[in-house]
Amino acid sequence: MAEDTEDERAMDAKRFAALAAAYGGDLRRWPEAERMAGAIFAPSEMGDAILRHAGKLDAQLDGYAVEAPGKALHGSILRAAGRHIVQRRRQLFWRMGLALAGIGLAGAVAGLALVTIVTPEVQPDHYVLDANATAFGDAGPDSDTIEEDL
């Protein structure tokens, strides 16, 4: 049983290289559960080579610094953001207008349908003139002309 525990904690070169690539060449950055096995493997020739390579990468990454953006970049970002905000407000305004127009049209259609359904069909009491009727009589082709009556 003691041998199983030692085998589980034993570190091979592949695992050591993966941990060095993930956490760097400083063993203090490694997870606490892996530090002891890493410290045992580190003095070996392979462990030393892996830690030196990871240490060089750590030094390069630590030395890298990002410069602050210039005023021109800052200004162009603010201008682009301002244009974007104005454009979004215009789109919102037009969408709200179209929505209100749609609501008004829906209300008009609903009102027309309601009036058509609710109001009874009423017959008019008077004669409605059509296209062939005149004040002097019917002027349609079926009407009798005065010459025929004579």
N, C-alpha and C positions, 0 to 999 in steps of 0.2 A: 504494500500500500504506500509505503514511503517512496518507492521507485516511481509509482504513478504520479505522485505529486511533483517529483523532480522532473519527470518527462514533460508534464504539462507546463512547467515554468521554464524549461530549457528553451533557448532562443536559437533559431537557425538564421542563416545569412539572409534568406528571402524575407522572413518576417522582420528582421532587424532593418533591412533596406526599406521595406514598406513603411515602417514606423519613422525612420529617419526622413523619408520623403514627405511624409504627412506632417510631422511635428518639428522637423529640423534637427540640427546637429547638437543642440543643447539638451541633454537628458532631463533637465529640470522642466522642460516644456512637454515632455511626454506624459501620458496618463500614468497615474500613480501605480496601477496594477502592472504596468510594463517596465517601470523604471529599474526594478531589481534585476530582472532578467537581462535588460539592456546593459546595465552596469557590469554584469558578469561577462557578456559577450563583447563589450566595447574594447577591452585591452587586446583582443586577438588581432591578427594582421588584417583580416577581412573587415572586422568591426571598425578598426582605426581608419581604413581607407574609406569606408562608407561615411563615417562621421566627418572626415576631412572634406569630402565632396559636399555633404549637406551643409557644413560650416561655410564653405565658399558661397553657396547659394544663399544662405542666410545673410552673409555680409553684403552681397549684391542687393538683396531685397531690402535690407535695413538702410542701405545708402540711397535708395531710390526715393525721390521726393517729387511731388506734383506741384508745379507752379500755380499760383493763383491766376485766375483768368484775367485778361486785360480789360481795360475799360471799353474797348470796341466790342469785344465779345459780349460783355455784360449788357451794353446798350442794345446790341442787336437782339439779344434774347428778350429784353424788356419790350422792344418794339414789336417783335413777333408775338409775344404774349398779349400785348395790347390789341393788335389786329385780330388775334384769335378771339379775344373777349368781345370785341365789337361785332365780329361776324356771328358769334353764338347768340348775342342779344338780338341781332336782326332776324336770325332764324327763329328764335323764340317768338318775336313779335309777329312774324308772318304765320307761324303755326297757330298762335293764339287767334289771329284774325280769321284764318281758315276754319278753325274749330268753332268760333262764334258764328260764322256764316253757315256752317253745317248745322249747327243747333237751330238757327233761325229757319233754315229751309225745312228741317225736320218738324219744327213747330208749325210751319205753314201747311205742310202736307197733312200733319195730324189734325189740324183745325179744319182743313177742307174735308177730310174724311169724316170727321165728327159731324160737321154741318150737313154733309150729304146723307149720312145715315140717320141723323136725328130728325131732320125736317121732313114733314110728310109731303107727299106728292100732291100739289094743289093744282086743280084745273082752273085756268083763267076764265073770268066772267066775260071778257070781251074778245072780239075777234082780233087775232094777231095777223098783221099784214105780212105776206111773204113776198118773194122777189117778183111775182107776176101780178100782184095786186096793186091797184092804184086807188086814189080817192074816188074815182068815177066808176070803179068796178074792176072786174078781173080782166087783165090784159093778156092772159095766157093764150096759147094756140087753140085751146078747146072752147074759148068763149065765142059767143055769137057776135057777129059784127052788125052794125046798124044798117048797113047796106042790105044785108040779107033779110032783115026784118021789114024793109020797105016794100 
